[in-house]
Amino acid sequence: MKLQHKAWGLILTAIAVCAACAMLGTRYIVQDAFSRLEVEHAALEGERAKRVFNQEVQGLSATTQDYAFWIDAVKFVNGQQPGFMSDNFDTDNMGSLRIAEVLVIDRRGRALATVKREGKKRLTSLNGERIDPLRELAMIVLSGEDPKVVLQTLRVVNGELEIVIAAAIRQPNLLDGAAQGVMVMVRRFDQTEVDRLADVLMMPARLSFDTPAHSNEPFHVQRVNAELDDLHAVLGDRQGRPVAELVLGLDRRLQEQGRVLYWQGLVVVILTSLAASLLLVLILDRYLLKRLQRLYSDIDVITRDGSAAAPPVLVQGNDEISSLARGVNQLLQRVQSDAQQQRLSFERQEAIQAQLMQSQKSEALGRLAGGIAHDINNSLAAVTGWVRLTMEDLEEKHPGHESLGQALKATKYADGLIRQLLAFGRKTTPKL
């Protein structure tokens, strides 16, 4: 497998692993972030709903205190202004104030007057079953040390939530005056009130009187369907005991936005990974792999053609690959120099070998010539001796005497040649 393909594979694998980690991280980070946002949004909406509901309670409380701290109310409980109830609590006034029931008791706990609004144009009195629980709340105010304390509580009667406010009736110009009686006002938080609250909150709302599943938590969210969650805000009485739950419909657009954002981030991560992979492959191929391939091709030419005939490798830039190319060129120069030196040494060795062979041939030839000359010299000496003896036996006038003289001259000439051969075959320098 080529290094180029390995590098591409490693880059793509690394990018894929990083992209997978980024996608998983994005998934958990986005989901965790939007889960926190969902919880925070639910808590914020629950707080806002309870704040708006408490404003309803505080509004009724302010109305009750206005009437309780009025001098006409003090006169009424003292029997001085009998028309106080009919003048102030008619159908129109109670309708505009959204008051369902009014109870006034004196300082001894006796019910002085009761008013109950039924419908839009009818007023009635409270029966004993309705008066007794309200009197109990009023006695709590009367028995308290601070007459300025206003009792606020919630209760459920006949499947309806009621807001009950009890305030002490006292002289408005006396800061520490004793309570002259107690005024109790009741507002039924029926479906009309729930719809009004839903309009203020700009979300669906309803009341639930089931036992809260999370009584220890002020808010909790329950999944309804893919588009809606129910936010349960627990409503408690004056002692903090859960009385009902205000159920708000939270849409799940935030979760849908989180899911859309996750998929958008996923697409961005994939596209970025692909672009990064392509860019890294191009950069790696342009600035590293192609230069390595060119270096490999030059080295392959050197290997194929030999170091003597091969050109030096191309050097580009001033980085590690350039240093490697320069090193290859230096190695090539060293190899070429060593090859030249080796060739010269071989030529010198061949010359010396030729001289040695020639010397050995000359020595052998000398030995051969010396041996032959010695043997010929012995024969020639005998021939010369016999020719001399023959010349001495013949007269000078004999026809063969001259021929023997010529033969003797030839033997002398041959003797010179033999002496030259003997001189050639000697190892020592001849003496002239």
Protein Blocks (a to p, Z undefined) as FASTA:
>chain_A
ZZklmmmmmmmmmmmmmmmmmmmmmmmmmmmmmmmmmmmmmmmmmmmmmmmmmmmmmmmm
mmmmmmmmpfklmmmmnopammlmmmmmcfklmmmnopabdcdddfkopafbdcddehjk
bccdddfklmmmmmmmmmmmmmpmblkbccdddddeehiacdddddddddfklmkbccfb
dcdddddddfklmmmmmmmnopacdddfbdcfblmbmbdcddfblmbccdddddddfkop
afbdcdddddfklmmmmmmmmmmmmmmmmmmmmmmmmmmmmmmmmmmmmmmmmmmmmmmm
mmmnopklpccdddehjdfklmmmmmmmmmmmmmmmmmmmmmmmmmmmmmmmmmmmmmmm
mmmmmmmmmmmmmmmmmmmmmmmmmmmmmmmmpcfklmklmmmmmmmmmmmmmmmmmmmm
mmmmpmbdcdZZ
